[in-house]
Amino acid sequence: AHMANAPSKGIIPQLPPHCDFRTPEYAAFEGIETKKWEATRGMSHSFGFNHRDTDADYESVASLVHSFIDSVAKNGNLLLNVGPRGEDAQIPQEQVSRLKGFGAWLRTNADGIYGTRPWTRAEGKTADGGRVRFTAKGVQVYAHLLDSPQSNEIIIEDAPPAKKVAHLASGRDYPCAWSGQRLKIVLDQPLRAAPAYCFLLD
């Protein structure tokens, strides 16, 4: 069953008789959709530029990246609006900084996004309650951790079996062990702070 409305904000339009894409606004589907869809949102509460918005009114880079990963894991795209200022048609600095942060994350984690499809499940969690989203490319599965690992030992619940784990942003391989549907990844040092952490489970 799909939500008619997001819990706190946003809307998912009812399915019309004929359409190419469904376009939830400031919202997302609960699970994987069989048909491609596209989440649409601005960076603040306003879809276009609002001269009253301050930096505090804009979503963080991490929040925007999380929304993006969640959409991709559920067979969706993200249409992120950029609203130029009315007086000079320039993109406000609050938006530029978020686009740059978003782009920096995407540059180092592109393999876990581009050309991927949903895995058998969109969502998961770590043993310490961290949120996980999954994408896949052939037999390779990518686990996107939306929350910072609490220790150097990461345990992903209900994970696919893997013999090798690579952290995309650093290009480093880490030891792992899979047992009882749990994948343990052992880091030798904490990961550098990032909006999300993508691991290739091979």
N, C-alpha and C positions, 0 to 999 in steps of 0.2 A: 504494500500500500504506500502511496506517495502522499506527502504533505500537501495540503491545499495552500497553506501559508507556512513560512518559516516561523520558528518559535518566537523570535523577538523582532525580526525585521525582514523585509524582503517578501517577494511573492513568486510563486510558481504558477504560471497561467495554466488553465485547464487545457487539455489536449484538444485542439480544433480538428475538424474532419480532415483537412488537408494541410500539411505543413512540411517544411524541410527540416527546420531546427526548432526545438523548444528553447526558450530563452528566459530562464529564471533570472529575476533582477534582485541583486543583493541577497541571493539565496542559492541553495544547491539541493540536489536530490539526495535522499538518504542512502541509496545504494547504487550499484552499477546499472546503468540504463543500456538496453540492447541497441537503441538507436542513438546516434551521435547528437549531442546537445551543446549549448553554449551559455555559460554564465556571463551575465553582463553586470558591470558595476562601475561606479566611480571610485576615486581614492578617498573621498570623504562622504558625508551624508548626501551631498549634492552630486548629481550626475555630471553637471557642467561646472564651470567656475562660479564660486560664490565669494564675493569680495569680503563677506563677513567671516569666512573661515580663517581660523588661525592654524598653526602647525598642529596644535592639540586636537583639532577636528578631523585630521587625516589619520587613516589607518597606518600602522607601522609597516615597514618593509616585511617583517616576519609574518604579520597577519595577511598581507596580500599574497605572499609566497605560499602560505598555508592554504589559502582559498584556491589558488592556482593548482597546487598539487592535489588537493581534494577533488577538484573538477576532473583533472586528467585521470585519476585513479577510478573515477566513476564514468569514464567514457565521454567526458566533456572537454570543451575548450573554455578559455577565459577571454572575454572581451573587456579590457580594462580601459575605461574612458580617460582621455586627457582633455582637460578643458582650458583653452586659452583665455587670458584676461580680456575683458571687453575693451579696455582703453587702448591697448597697444598690441593685441593679438599674440602676446608672448606667453609661453608656458610658465606658470608660477614656480618659484624655486622649491616650494613644498612638494610639488609634483615631480619636478626634475630630480630631486634627491632620491625620491622613492623609485623612480624609473631606473636610475643608476644602480641603486641597491638591488633591485629586482634583476637587472641585467647582469650584475656581478655574480649573483647566485646562479643564474641560468647558464652563464658561461662555463662554470666549473661542474655543473650538474646536468648538462644538456642530454647526455646519454640516457639518463633515467626518465627523460620526458619525451624528446623527439623520437618519433617512430615507435613509441610504446603503445600498448593496449592495456586494458584492465587485466589484472590477474584474476584468479577465481574468486578472490575476495578483495574488496577495496580497502577495508579498515582492519587494523590490528592494534596491539598494544605491547608495551614492554612489561617485564615483570614488576617494574616500579611504577607502572601506570602511565608511562609516556605514550603519546598518540603516534600511531604508525599508519602510513598509507602505502599501498603496493601498486606497482606498474610492472609490465612484462614486455619482453621483446624475444620472441621465440621461446626457448627453454630458460632463458635468463630472467630472473625476477629481481626487481629493485625494491628495496625497503627504504622509505623516506621517513625518518624520525622527525616529528614536528616539535618535539621538546628536547632540550639539552639532556644528554645522558647524565645520570646522577653519580656514576662511578665509571671506572675503567673497564667494568664488566657489563656488557649489554646483553640482556636476554630478551629475544623477541618471541612472544607466545604464538602458537599456531603458525609457525613459519614453514616455508618449503625446505626440503633437505638441501644442504649446500656443503660443498667440500672446500670452497674457497670464497673469501669475502674481500671485496675491495671498496675502499672509501673513495668516492669519485672526486671530491674536491682536492684531496691531497695526492691521489693516485697510489696510495699505499695499500698493500695487502695486510690483512690481519688474521691471526689464527681464529678458527671457529670450531665448534662442535655441535652437532645436531643430534638430539635424543628426545624421544617422547614429544615430538612436535615443537620442541623448544630449540631455538638456535642461540648459542652463546658465542658472543664476539668478545675477544679480549684485546683491549687497547694497551699500548705501552705508555701512553700519556693522554691527558684529556684532549679532546678535539677543540680546535680553534672555534670560537663563538661564530655561529652562522644562523640564518633564519631557519634552516632545516638541514638535516644530514642525510645524504643519500648513499646507500651501500648496494653494491652489486652482489647478489647472492648467486654464485655460479656452481 
